[in-house]
Amino acid sequence: MKHEVPHDLGQAKAKEVADNAFAAYQAKFADYSPKVNWKNDRMAEISFNVKGMTLSGNLEVSDRAIAIDLDVPFMLRPFKGKALEVIETEIRQWISRAKTNG
């Protein structure tokens, strides 16, 4: 299931926001071993470790939204909502900063 965070920054600025948000997430939640691997300017593979299992998926940046699609093993489904909530919070904070700082 894709989860979208809308924005009005344009694709290039939104990718910068996604990079900054993920870097903050990596620092804040290092115990979960978050990883990002950009395939191109719009698409990245992401992963996190929770309870010895891996949540993986894609991060897609478009002109109007940053979309997160996580493939969550059945045993970790209770954590999916929390993971998306934390990621969305980071993205929204960085979108706000990008708007404030130009």
GULUM-612497 format. One record per residue (C-alpha): x, y, z. Coordinates in pm, 1 decimal, m for minus. Layout:
          X          Y          Z
          X          Y          Z
...
% end
This chain:
          X          Y          Z
        0.0        0.0        0.0
      140.4      334.4     m105.9
      140.5      618.2      145.3
      175.7      967.7       m2.0
      292.5     1289.6      160.3
      178.5     1579.8      m59.6
      402.2     1881.5     m122.8
      428.6     2180.2     m354.8
      807.1     2196.5     m385.0
      864.7     2043.7     m726.8
     1052.8     1718.9     m786.1
     1415.2     1837.4     m741.6
     1352.5     2017.5     m410.6
     1135.5     1729.5     m289.3
     1421.0     1483.5     m353.6
     1647.7     1706.4     m144.2
     1381.4     1705.2      129.1
     1355.9     1324.5      112.0
     1736.2     1295.6      140.7
     1742.7     1527.4      442.4
     1448.6     1352.7      608.7
     1604.1     1011.5      561.0
     1942.0     1132.1      691.4
     1767.3     1262.5     1003.5
     1582.8      932.4     1036.7
     1912.4      740.3     1004.6
     2068.1      947.2     1284.9
     1763.1      936.9     1512.6
     1681.9      569.2     1466.5
     2022.9      411.8     1402.5
     1919.7      100.6     1600.0
     1680.5       13.3     1314.9
     1958.7       26.7     1050.8
     1765.6      243.4      803.1
     1909.4      233.2      452.3
     1833.4      421.4      133.2
     1963.2      342.8     m214.5
     1864.9      590.5     m487.2
     1805.9      418.9     m823.0
     1754.1      751.1    m1004.0
     1631.6     1105.1     m924.7
     1281.8      983.4     m846.4
     1304.6      633.5     m697.2
     1490.7      483.7     m402.1
     1488.4      148.6     m228.3
     1453.8      179.0      150.0
     1480.7      m69.2      435.2
     1465.2      m87.8      814.9
     1530.0     m368.5     1063.8
     1272.9     m434.4     1335.1
     1279.8     m726.7     1577.0
     1536.9     m909.5     1362.0
     1326.2     m874.0     1045.6
     1350.4     m631.7      755.7
     1087.1     m390.2      629.2
     1172.6     m290.3      274.8
     1011.0      m87.5        4.0
     1034.3      210.5     m224.2
     1041.6      584.9     m188.1
      919.0      775.2     m494.1
      952.1     1150.5     m539.2
      724.5     1330.4     m784.4
      638.1     1695.1     m850.4
      346.8     1684.0     m603.9
      410.1     1400.7     m353.7
      663.9     1182.2     m180.8
      528.6      827.0     m181.7
      638.3      546.1       47.2
      550.4      185.3      m31.2
      664.7      m68.8      230.8
      658.8     m446.1      191.2
      608.2     m563.4      547.7
      633.5     m927.1      658.1
      317.3    m1053.4      828.4
      480.0    m1064.0     1173.3
      573.9     m695.0     1147.5
      244.6     m556.7     1017.6
      165.0     m400.6     1357.8
      479.3     m186.2     1312.2
      394.7      m66.2      960.2
      169.0      217.1     1072.7
      425.3      341.1     1322.7
      706.5      323.9     1066.0
      501.4      523.2      813.3
      403.6      774.2     1082.8
      765.1      836.4     1181.8
      878.7      867.9      818.6
      591.7     1103.4      733.5
      666.8     1321.3     1036.9
     1030.3     1359.1      927.9
      928.9     1437.2      568.5
      670.3     1696.2      676.2
      925.5     1868.3      902.1
     1176.7     1888.3      615.9
      908.4     2012.2      372.2
      825.8     2288.9      620.5
     1195.7     2379.5      654.7
     1238.7     2385.6      277.2
      947.0     2627.5      244.3
     1081.3     2850.5      521.8
     1439.3     2855.2      392.2
     1350.5     2879.7       25.5
% end
